[in-house]
Amino acid sequence: MEIIEKSIPSSKFDDVNLEGTTFNNVNLKNSTFSDVSFQNAKISNVNMVNVEISDCNLSGMKIEGISVLEMIEAYNKMHES
């Protein structure tokens, strides 16, 4: 299925398998993701301004080649009281 140059704002996807799907030039501003698997996903050239990530399994996640868990651990060590 291809959806090209269409607008489907305020849509809801529940229990949908989009494995192997490619998203290009997509606006997900103000979207919410919960109970989603991004396992092995590749994200590049994305505007991540004000994105919040919480209550997630970050095992193996990297940003610019740096382990996110190691970054969090280093941050926590720097801010220990």
LINQUI-V569377 format. One record per residue. N is the residue number from 0. RES is the residue in one letter. D_CENTER is the distance of its C-alpha to the mean C-alpha in Angstrom with 2 decimals. Layout:
# LINQUI-V569377
n=(N	N)
res=(RES	RES)
d_center=(D_CENTER	D_CENTER)
This chain:
# LINQUI-V569377
n=(0	1	2	3	4	5	6	7	8	9	10	11	12	13	14	15	16	17	18	19	20	21	22	23	24	25	26	27	28	29	30	31	32	33	34	35	36	37	38	39	40	41	42	43	44	45	46	47	48	49	50	51	52	53	54	55	56	57	58	59	60	61	62	63	64	65	66	67	68	69	70	71	72	73	74	75	76	77	78	79	80)
res=(M	E	I	I	E	K	S	I	P	S	S	K	F	D	D	V	N	L	E	G	T	T	F	N	N	V	N	L	K	N	S	T	F	S	D	V	S	F	Q	N	A	K	I	S	N	V	N	M	V	N	V	E	I	S	D	C	N	L	S	G	M	K	I	E	G	I	S	V	L	E	M	I	E	A	Y	N	K	M	H	E	S)
d_center=(22.65	21.85	20.95	21.90	22.45	22.12	20.97	19.83	18.78	18.46	18.01	17.16	15.94	17.06	17.65	16.72	16.21	14.30	14.41	15.06	14.20	13.75	12.27	14.22	15.21	13.30	13.22	10.63	12.18	12.83	10.85	10.10	8.25	10.46	11.87	9.31	9.42	6.87	10.01	11.11	8.45	9.16	7.48	10.49	12.42	9.74	10.98	8.98	12.22	12.38	8.74	9.38	7.96	10.92	12.73	10.40	11.83	10.89	13.73	13.70	10.44	11.67	11.34	14.25	15.73	16.00	15.16	13.00	15.42	18.31	17.20	17.03	20.35	21.95	20.98	22.43	25.55	26.11	25.98	28.09	31.07)
